[in-house]
């Protein structure tokens, strides 16, 4: 099969022929229909997060089940599915206490003495990326890394739910627990930030302030549910939020992955507010916060894939889209072929688009 392979940090992806194995007892072979081009992949491509190479990248995807292992009970051949990188085992402490997105059990991977799921054309091992490797014509994954959805859902839009939308909306619903009437600020209006804005609107937030360096994101953010927009390139965003809300917001969401914006997210909180860091702050970087602010019961927290329960959450999000509540059509800026993946990442770095989606031929 054709796949986009990262062999060296900073060198882009190579389109190569890659071998894929047969499903083990709890594994599923999926024909990839669409894969979103997510900023998280870029972090690994640029070396901000280390990962063993060579690897097939991609982690935001949807497709159709082609084969299943002998013990698979969650999906069947022909099912349309959304994948999720936070594969879960179902029996560890995190899973049993309802924190499936934190599961890191080795049970969802193959043992080192087993044949690898992916290998090069010459037979050498190739690393599977974030349990998925969806920049490829097929995926071989654990059954607890995908969920079946209704077949009238367009798969190019379903793919977005697999990471960016689940992360953004989930951080609002699950991690922060936004309630009707509360005030929200979202820093960064890329795919995840737009999903957080959309999620806050669905949750009934009374005021949603979108913040981005690009003034062109104003209308887009408001289309997703923002009531206000601040161009951070022109003003002090923290000062603006504090003045607009007369003291700060109940919830802030950082969807950029920078030290400065994480500190800003905390700085724009009202007393008792919480800042949720969704973005991936590079390895080795730290944030600095004013100690006295904690006397106002302000909180800062992380969010892993929207604190999801994806086998339940994702089908519900599909229903939200089909009902016109979840905005996915507007999030796709371009549909591209696998061979155009490096161009899509270049556009992402320039901040020109919300999301590119790789669409595979049927």
C-alpha positions in Angstrom: 0.0 0.0 0.0 1.0 3.7 -0.4 1.9 5.6 2.8 3.5 8.8 3.9 6.6 7.9 5.9 8.8 10.1 8.1 12.4 9.0 8.0 14.2 12.0 9.2 13.2 14.9 11.4 12.7 18.2 9.4 12.8 16.5 6.0 9.1 16.1 5.2 7.3 12.9 4.4 8.1 10.4 1.7 5.4 8.5 -0.3 6.5 4.8 -0.1 5.2 1.3 -0.6 4.6 -0.1 2.9 3.6 -3.7 3.9 0.7 -4.2 6.3 0.0 -7.3 8.3 -3.1 -9.4 8.8 -5.4 -8.8 11.8 -4.6 -10.5 15.1 -7.3 -11.7 17.4 -8.3 -8.2 18.6 -7.3 -6.2 15.5 -9.1 -4.5 12.7 -8.0 -3.9 9.1 -9.5 -0.6 7.8 -9.5 0.8 4.2 -8.7 4.5 4.9 -11.2 6.9 3.3 -10.0 10.2 4.7 -7.3 11.5 7.0 -7.1 15.0 8.5 -3.8 16.9 8.4 -3.3 17.8 12.1 -0.8 20.1 13.7 0.2 17.4 16.1 1.9 15.5 13.2 3.9 18.7 12.5 5.3 18.6 16.1 6.8 15.2 15.4 8.0 16.1 11.9 9.9 19.0 13.4 11.3 17.1 16.3 9.5 19.0 19.0 8.2 15.7 20.3 10.6 12.7 19.8 9.4 9.6 18.1 11.3 6.5 16.8 11.7 6.4 13.0 10.9 5.5 10.4 7.2 5.9 11.0 4.0 6.2 9.0 2.3 9.4 10.3 -1.4 10.4 10.5 -3.9 10.0 13.3 -7.2 11.7 12.4 -9.1 9.4 10.2 -12.2 7.5 9.1 -12.7 4.5 6.8 -14.4 1.1 6.2 -13.6 -2.1 7.9 -12.2 -4.8 5.6 -11.1 -7.6 7.9 -11.4 -8.3 11.7 -9.6 -10.7 14.1 -11.2 -13.8 15.6 -12.0 -12.1 19.0 -13.2 -8.7 17.7 -16.7 -7.9 19.0 -17.0 -4.1 18.6 -17.1 -3.8 14.8 -17.8 -6.0 11.7 -16.7 -6.1 8.1 -18.3 -3.3 6.1 -18.8 -0.9 9.1 -17.9 2.7 8.6 -15.6 3.8 11.5 -13.9 6.7 13.0 -10.5 6.0 14.5 -9.1 7.4 17.8 -5.4 7.6 18.8 -6.3 7.1 22.5 -6.7 3.3 22.2 -7.8 1.8 25.5 -7.4 -1.7 27.0 -10.6 -1.7 29.0 -9.2 -3.2 32.2 -6.5 -0.9 33.7 -7.0 1.6 36.5 -7.6 4.5 34.1 -10.2 2.6 32.0 -12.0 1.2 35.1 -12.3 4.7 36.6 -13.7 6.3 33.5 -10.5 7.9 32.2 -10.1 5.9 29.0 -8.1 8.7 27.2 -5.3 8.2 29.7 -4.8 4.5 29.1 -1.3 3.6 28.0 -1.6 -0.2 28.4 0.7 -2.2 26.1 -2.3 -4.5 25.5 -3.4 -2.4 22.5 0.0 -2.9 20.7 1.8 -6.0 19.4 4.5 -7.6 21.5 8.1 -7.0 20.4 8.5 -10.7 19.4 5.5 -10.5 17.1 5.5 -9.5 13.5 5.1 -5.7 13.3 1.9 -4.3 11.9 3.8 -2.2 9.4 7.1 -2.9 7.6 9.0 -1.4 4.7 9.0 -2.9 1.2 12.3 -4.7 2.1 10.7 -6.2 5.3 12.3 -3.9 8.0 10.1 -2.8 10.8 8.3 0.5 10.5 6.8 2.3 13.5 3.1 2.7 13.9 2.3 6.3 14.9 -0.1 7.0 17.8 -1.7 3.5 17.4 -3.0 4.4 13.9 -0.7 5.6 11.1 -3.5 6.9 8.9 -1.5 8.6 6.2 -1.8 5.3 4.4 -4.3 3.4 2.2 -5.0 1.0 5.0 -4.7 0.9 8.8 -4.2 -2.2 11.1 -5.3 -1.2 14.6 -6.6 -2.6 17.9 -10.4 -2.8 18.0 -10.5 -0.3 20.8 -9.0 2.4 18.6 -12.1 2.8 16.4 -15.9 3.0 16.7 -18.6 2.2 14.2 -20.8 5.1 13.0 -23.9 5.5 10.9 -23.3 5.0 7.2 -25.0 8.2 6.0 -22.2 10.3 7.6 -19.7 11.6 5.0 -16.3 10.0 5.9 -14.2 13.1 5.0 -16.0 15.0 7.7 -16.1 12.1 10.1 -12.3 12.0 10.0 -12.2 15.4 11.7 -14.0 14.0 14.7 -11.2 11.5 15.1 -8.8 14.0 16.7 -9.3 17.8 16.3 -13.1 17.9 16.9 -13.0 15.3 19.7 -10.2 17.2 21.4 -11.7 20.6 21.1 -15.3 19.7 21.9 -14.3 17.2 24.5 -12.2 19.7 26.4 -15.3 21.9 26.7 -17.8 19.1 27.6 -15.6 16.8 29.7 -12.4 18.5 30.9 -13.8 21.9 31.7 -17.5 21.1 32.0 -18.7 24.4 30.6 -22.2 25.2 31.7 -25.0 27.4 30.1 -24.4 31.1 30.6 -20.7 30.9 31.5 -18.0 33.0 29.7 -15.3 31.3 27.6 -12.1 32.5 25.8 -10.4 30.4 23.2 -6.8 31.2 22.2 -6.0 29.9 18.7 -8.6 29.5 15.9 -7.1 26.5 14.0 -9.1 23.3 13.8 -9.0 22.4 17.5 -9.7 26.0 18.6 -12.7 26.2 16.2 -14.0 22.9 17.6 -13.7 24.3 21.1 -15.6 27.4 20.1 -18.3 25.2 18.5 -18.4 23.0 21.6 -18.8 26.1 23.9 -21.7 27.3 21.7 -23.4 23.9 21.9 -22.9 23.8 25.7 -24.7 27.2 25.9 -21.8 29.5 26.9 -23.1 33.0 27.3 -20.1 34.7 25.8 -17.3 33.1 23.7 -14.3 35.2 22.9 -12.0 34.0 20.1 -8.4 35.1 20.0 -6.0 34.6 17.1 -3.0 36.4 15.6 -4.6 36.5 12.2 -7.4 39.0 11.6 -8.8 36.8 8.8 -10.0 34.3 11.4 -12.7 36.8 12.7 -15.6 35.8 10.5 -14.7 32.1 10.7 -14.6 32.1 14.5 -17.9 33.8 14.7 -19.4 31.4 12.2 -18.4 28.6 14.7 -20.1 30.4 17.6 -17.8 33.1 18.9 -19.5 36.2 20.1 -16.4 38.3 20.0 -13.0 38.3 18.3 -9.6 39.7 19.4 -6.7 40.0 17.0 -3.7 39.3 19.4 -1.3 40.8 16.9 -2.8 44.3 17.5 -3.4 44.3 21.3 -2.8 42.8 24.7 -5.3 39.9 24.6 -5.3 39.4 28.4 -6.1 43.0 29.0 -8.8 43.1 26.4 -10.5 40.0 27.9 -10.4 41.3 31.4 -11.9 44.6 30.3 -14.6 43.0 28.1 -15.8 40.7 30.8 -15.2 43.0 33.8 -12.9 40.6 35.5 -12.2 37.6 33.4 -13.8 34.5 32.0 -15.0 31.3 33.7 -13.1 29.1 31.3 -10.2 29.6 28.9 -8.8 27.2 26.3 -5.3 27.3 24.9 -5.3 25.7 21.5 -1.8 26.8 20.2 0.8 24.9 22.2 3.0 27.8 23.3 4.3 28.9 26.7 3.2 32.5 26.2 -0.4 31.6 25.3 -0.7 29.1 28.1 0.3 31.9 30.5 -2.2 34.2 28.8 -5.0 31.6 29.2 -4.4 31.6 33.0 -4.1 35.4 33.1 -7.5 36.0 31.6 -9.4 34.0 34.2 -11.8 35.4 36.8 -11.6 34.2 40.4 -12.5 30.5 40.5 -11.9 30.1 36.8 -10.0 27.3 35.0 -7.6 27.3 32.1 -7.5 24.2 30.0 -4.3 23.6 27.9 -5.2 21.7 24.8 -2.2 22.7 22.7 1.0 20.6 22.7 3.7 22.7 24.4 7.1 21.4 23.1 9.1 19.1 25.2 11.6 20.9 27.5 9.5 24.1 27.8 7.8 25.3 31.0 5.3 27.9 32.0 5.5 30.5 34.8 2.4 31.6 36.7 2.0 34.2 39.5 1.7 32.4 42.8 -0.8 34.8 44.5 -3.3 34.1 41.7 -4.0 30.7 43.2 -5.5 32.4 46.3 -8.3 33.3 43.9 -8.9 29.6 43.3 -7.8 29.8 39.7 -6.9 26.5 38.1 -4.8 25.3 35.2 -5.2 21.8 33.7 -4.3 19.7 30.8 -6.6 17.8 28.5 -5.7 14.6 26.7 -7.9 14.1 23.5 -10.8 15.9 25.2 -10.9 13.5 28.2 -12.9 11.4 25.8 -15.1 8.3 26.0 -14.9 8.1 22.3 -17.0 4.9 21.7 -19.9 7.0 23.1 -18.8 10.5 22.2 -18.0 10.1 18.5 -21.3 8.6 17.4 -23.1 11.4 19.3 -20.9 14.0 17.5 -21.9 12.4 14.2 -25.6 12.9 15.2 -24.8 16.5 16.2 -23.3 17.1 12.7 -26.3 15.5 11.0 -28.6 17.6 13.0 -26.8 20.8 12.0 -25.2 21.6 15.4 -21.6 20.5 14.9 -19.9 22.4 12.1 -17.6 20.3 10.0 -18.1 21.4 6.4 -16.7 24.8 7.1 -13.6 23.4 8.9 -12.3 21.7 5.7 -10.3 24.2 3.7 -8.9 21.8 1.1 -9.2 18.2 0.1 -5.9 16.8 -1.2 -4.3 13.6 -2.3 -1.8 11.7 -0.3 1.0 12.9 -2.6 0.2 16.5 -1.6 0.6 16.0 2.2 3.8 18.1 2.4 2.1 21.0 0.7 -0.8 20.7 3.2 1.7 21.0 6.1 3.4 24.0 4.5 0.0 25.8 4.3 -0.7 24.9 7.9 2.5 26.5 9.1 1.7 29.7 7.2 -1.7 29.8 9.1 -3.7 30.0 5.9 -6.2 27.3 6.5 -8.4 25.6 9.2 -7.9 22.0 8.0 -6.8 20.0 5.0 -8.1 16.5 4.5 -6.4 13.7 2.6 -9.1 11.9 0.6 -8.3 8.4 -0.7 -9.8 6.9 -3.8 -12.6 4.5 -3.2 
